[in-house]
Amino acid sequence: MRLALILAAAVVAVPVAAEAQAHAPAMPRPARSAVSMAMPEYQADAALRGAIESAARPAADRARDVFRHPEEALTFWGLSPAMTVVEVQPGSGGWWTAILRPYAQATGGRYVAADDLAALQAVEPGSADMVLIARAFHNWARTPGRTDAVLAAAYRALKPGGVLAVEQHRSAEGRNVADTAPTGYVPESYVIQSAQGAGFVLDARSELNANPKDDRDHAFGVWTLPPVRRDSQDGRTLTAAERSAYDAIGESDRMTLRLRKPA
């Protein structure tokens, strides 16, 4: 019941037939008045709950559930048993990996870690039910053409009707991505329009991972906040009071998007 209430309060759905837009990072987010409120039917998934609550997950990972809402996010993205899920650049820690891999094993699905662009491009075309991209767009935005190349490969890997799931640190709208990406944040419109340019349609957005305490004005970018908690850089060291204030913010304000390859 709690999960259903959280999801109902967090999700904002948009028409599946959203028309692709050209890259324009400074364009404003689509008006809230133009979208409808819709909630996918929630059904309890014991295997997912088991993977999240498993003692095999590192304690540090489980401590972050309060910020990253894994059950709610994966339900919003539409995870279900027997899916093939590709995670793009899961990283050495593999926060999502520790949930998705055992879930796939328990439900007859398949988990694929695409550690780089070449690995994503090597995924069999039309084989994936879901491609997950978490906290990576700010890295790609700093290399011309990289975002487009990754999204093209994700589109190719997905089955018709497959889901592109996105979790990403979110800057204020109207900011230039060239200015925000080095701090770890990008505008939501940058991600949406880049994905639409690759052929995806925006299915729904959620405020599940919104954090109004995050003003994005941090000494060392998003890495000042938990979980990285960077304390010094380029001769600047945080005071104890500054460290405490940043910790009180929690993890970043993030967009949570569900995009879809047309069926």
N, C-alpha and C positions, 0 to 999 in steps of 0.2 A: 504493500500500500504506500509506504514512504517513497519508494522509487517511482511509482506511478505519479504521485503528487509532485515530486521534484521535476520529473520530465514534463509534466503538463504545464508547469510554471515556466520552464526554461525554453521550450521549443517554439520557434517561429518558422512556419513553412511558407514556401513560395511556389508559384505555379511551375510545374515540371517543364512547361514549354517556354521557359525563359529564353529570350533571343540572345545569341552570342554577341559580345561587345568587344571592340578593339581595346588594346592595352591603353590605359589612361590612368596611371596610378593616382592622380590627383582628383579623379572623379569621386563624387560623394557616394556613400553607401545607398543602395536602393531604399526609397522612402518606406518607413514602417507602415504608413497608411495604405501602401499598395500591396501588402501581403496579407494572406489569410492565416488565421490561427488553426493549426491542425495537429493532431496528435496520433502517431501510429499506435496501434493496439499493443499494449504491454502484456507479455506473457512471461511468467517467472521461468528462468533458465537455471536449473539446479547445477548443471555442469559449469556454467559461467560463475555462479556464486562459489562453487567449490574451488575453481581455479584462483579466484580473487582471494578467498579466505585460506588458501593452502599454506601450511606451515613451511612449505618449500620455498615460498617467496621470501626474498630478503626482508628483514625487519625494516630496513630503511625504505624499501619500496612501499611496504604496507603503511608506513607512517605518512606517506604522501597521498594516500587515497583520499584524504579529506580535501585536498586541493585539486586532484585530477579526476575524481569521480569515475572510476573505471567502469563500474556496472552501468551507470546511467549513460555514459558516453557510448559504450559499445552497443547498448540497447538502442540509443538514438541512431547510431550508424547502421543498425539493422543486422548485427551479427547473429547468426543462427547455426545450428549443428550442421556438420558435414561441409561447411564452406571451405574454399581455398582462399586464404588470406595472405597477401603479400605486404610486408612492411618495408618501407623504403628507409634505408640508413638507420636501422634501429640503435646503432651505437654500441659501445662496449658494455654499458650497463644493462641495456635491453629491458627497460622498464615495462613496455608493452609486451615484449617477447615472453616474459615470465608468466604472463596471463594467457596470451594467445597460443603459444606452443602447446601447453598442457590441455588447453581447451580443444584444440584441433585433435590432439591424440585421443581425448576422451569421447569425441563425437564423430569420429570417422572423417574428419576434415584434413586439411593440409596447411601448414604454416611455412611460408617462404620468407627468409630474410634476404632482401636485396641490398647488399652493403654498399653498392655504388651504382652509377648509371649503367655501366656495362652489364651488371648482374640483372638490373631491371629490364634492360633491353633483351636479355637472354630468356626472360620468362616466356613460355609458350603463348603465342597470341590467342586471346579469347579464352584463357584458362582460369582466370581469377574472378572470384565473386566480389572481392573487396581489395582495394589497395589503400593502405594507411600511410599517411604522411604526417608526422608529428614533429613540430618545432624544428623545421629545416628550411623553410622558405627564405628566412633572413640570410642564410648562407648562400643559397643559389642566386638570390637577387643581386649579389655583389659580383657575379660573373656573367657577362652578357651572354644571353642565349641559354643559360643553364636551366632556368625555370621552365622555359618552353620545351627543352629537350626531355626533362624529367616527366613533364605532364604528357607529352606525346607518347613516351614509353609506357606510362601508366594506362593511358587510353588504349593502347595496343594490347596490353596484357589483360585487360578486363573483358569479361563476357558482355554482350549486349544487355543492358539493364544493370550492369555491375556498378558498385559504389566506390567513389573516391572519398575517403574519410580524412578530414583535416582537423588537426589541432595545432594552433600557431599563436605565438605571442603577437598581440594586436596593438598597433600604434593608433593614434588619433587619425580620423579621416582628414583628407586634404593635405597630408604631409607627403613630401617626395620620398619615395622608397629608397632613393640613393642616400638620403640623409638618415633615415630610420633604420635601415638594415644593419649598419655597423653596430647599432645599439641592441640588436636582437629582435627588433619589432618591425612589422610591415603592416600597411593598411589592409583591412579586410577586402576592400575593393580590388587591391592588387592581386590577391589570391583568386577571387571570384572571376575577375576579368581574364586573368591568365588561363584559368581552367576553361572558361567559356571559349577562349581562343583555340584551345586544343580540341574542342568539340563537346565538352561536358555541359550539362545543364544543372543549374542550382536547384536542388530538391528541397533543402531545408537548412536553416541556421538555428543555432541554439545559444542561449546566454548561460548555459550550464557552467562554463568556466570563466565567466566574467568576474572581474575583481575591481570594484570601484575604488579601492584603496590605492591601486597602482596608477600613479600619475606619469609613469614612464620617464621621470626625471631622476635618474640614479647616477651615482658617481662613476660606475663602471658598467653601465648599460644593464640589461636584464640579468646579467651574471652577478650583479650586486645582491639580488634577491635570493632566497632559497630556491632550489637546493644547492646551487653553486656557492653562494655566500662569499664572493670575492671581497677581500678586505683591503687589498693594496694593488696599485698599478701605477707605473710611470712616476714613481716618487711620491704618490699620494696614498696615505693610509687613513682608513676610517677611524674615528674616535669610538669609544665604547658606546656613547650615546647614539651616534649615527648607526652603528651596527644594530643596536637594539631597535631603532626606528625602522630600519629596513626589514628586520626579521618580523616586525609587527605587521608589515604589509602582507606577508605570505608570498605565495607564488604569483606569477604574472597574471595580468588580464589577458585572456586568450579567446580567440574566435574558435567556434566548433561548428564545422560545416559538413553537410552531406551533399555531395554532387554525384551525378549519375551519367553513365554512358547511355545514350538513347538506345532503347530496345530495337 
